[in-house]
Structure formats: structure tokens, C-alpha cells
Amino acid sequence: MVDKVAFTDARVLITGSNGSGKELVAYWLHQKSHRNILPLIEVNCAAIPSELIESELFGHVKGSFTGAIRDKAGKFEQAHQGTIFLDEIGDMTLSAQAKVLRVLQESKITRVGGEKEISVDVRVLAATNKDLKKEIAEGRFREDLYHRLA
């Protein structure tokens, strides 16, 4: 199955327990894709504080919050025409999930504090060690995002 999707632009949700090789699968999928000339941009969603995740993923404009001293491109912009790997996506806040869903639907982002829409062409790989169907049932993960990824 991995071989079949590697050469496509299909989004892939990789599930498994800690240490099961989810990151290696994502790396392999990227290396076998036509997007492999650009880097695989990795984001560990569990390691980024919830108040910073949107700035990390979508960037920000100067002055949008304390400490935003210059415009900054986010991970989706950095991955333009390449691949972004959202590791531990099950730990992402519902607010950030909604914004990721918008990127998947429209292929556009808006930087935090900005008004301009920026088009992005990105293959999305995601991974989690959580049972996302259970997370959906308990209101902690968006079902529409799950269906866009799985």
C-alpha cells in the first residue's frame, strides 16, 4: 500500500504506537514522490505550545503579537511545492485543526495578523499515536479533517 501512494500527491495519515516507525514511513513517502527535490518540512504538533502553533504553521506578520518583530513564513509556506509532515496531529488544538482543514480544502493560508491569502501547493503527510476515531467521538478531533487526511 505504501508503494502505491508514494508516487501520488495523496494525503496520508500514518498511525501507530510510539517507536513504530511513523517518521520513517513519512520520510520514505517523501523520498519516493516527485516532490523529493524539495525538503520534507517536519512539524511536531505535540512539541509546539498551543498559543504558537498557528504562527509556526501559517507564519505571522510584523506586529501581529508581542515578539513579532518581522514577517515570518510558516511551515506551510516553507513546504510550498514540497511535503509537510504533521507529526502527532492528534495533539493539535481544535482551532488549529480548523485552519489546517482550510488549507486542505482551499490550498491557501493567511498569516497570523495578516489579511492576504497566500496560495500553497503542499503534499500533507500526518501521523499520530492516538485513536482518532475515539478522539472524534470525544470531541477532541475534527471528523472532517480526519476524512481529508485518511
N, C-alpha and C positions, 0 to 999 in steps of 0.2 A: 504494500500500500504506500509506503514512504516513497518508493521509487516512482510511483505513478504521479504523485503530486509534486515532486521535487522540480520537475521541468515546467510546471504551470505557475500561474500567478495566484492560485487558490490560497485563501487564508487557511491556516492550520492551527488547531487547538491541540496542544500536546499535554496529556495528563499522565500523572504517575506520582509515586511517593518520592520523598526526598532521596537523592542519590540514585535515581533510576535512569539517569542519562537524558533528561528532557533537553538540557542545554546542548548536548552533543547532537541530538536529533535536529534541533533548530539550526545549528551550525552546518550540518550536513545538507539540510534542505536548501540553505542559502548557497552553499558552495556548488550545488548541482543545478542551480537556477541560472537563467540568463542575466540575473541581476548581480551576479557574483563579482563583477568588476568594481562594484562599489562596496563599502564596508557594511557589515551587519551591525546595526546600531542596537545595543542591548540596554534595556531598562529593567531594573529590578524594582517592581512596583511596591514590594513589601519594605524595601530599604529607604524609600523616599517619604518623608513626613507628608501627611495628607494636605497640609497647607502649602506645600511646594510642588506637589505632583503636576498640577496644571501648568505651572511655569516651566517645569522640566520637559513635559511632553509637547507643549504648544508654544513655548517661548513667551517673552514679555516685551513691552515697550518701555523705554526710559520713563521713570517717574510713576509707573503703574502701582508701585508699592515701595515701602521703605527698603532701601538697598538696591533698587533697580536703577543703577546709575548709567546704564546704556541699554540699547535694544539688544535682545538676545534671541537667537533662533533656538527653537525647541528640538526635541529628538525627532519629531515627525518631519520637520524641515531638513534636518541633517540626513535623514534617511531617504530623501527625495530620489526617486528612480532606483532605490535600493530596497533594503529589507529592514524592518524594525521588529525586534523580538521583545515582547512584553512578558517578562518572566514574573511569575506569581501574580497574574492578573486577578486572581480571586481575592487578593488583599486590597484592591483598588476601591476607593470610595464610590458610592452611587453617583455622585456629582461628576467625578472624573470619568466613570463608565459612560455616562450620557454623552460626554464630549467625545470620547473615543468612538462611540456609536455614530455620532455625526460625521466624523472623519471617514468611517467605513461607508456611510451612505452617500456622502457628497464629495469626498476626496478634497475637502477644504478644511483649513484650520483658521482660527483667529487668535492672535497672540493675546495674552492676558493684558488688559488695559488698552488694547487696540481695537480698531474698527474695520480695518482692511482684511478681506478674506484672501488667503494665500492657498493656491492650488498645490496639492501634493500627490505624487504618484508613488505609492508605497505598498509593498507587499507586507502583510501583517502576519507574524507568527506569534502565538501566545502559549503560555504554559501555566499550569497550576498543579498543586498537590491536593487541592480541595475537590470535594464532590460538588460541582457547580449546580447540578440539579437540586441537591439538598439546599445549597445556598440560595437558589432561586425560590424554592418553597418557603424559606425562612426570611425572604425579603432582603437578602444581602447581595444578590447579584441580579442584574437585569436579564430577563429572558430574551429580549430582542437582541441584546449584544451577544448572548450565548449562541443564538441561531445564526448570527452574522459570522461568528468565529468557527463554529463546529460544522 
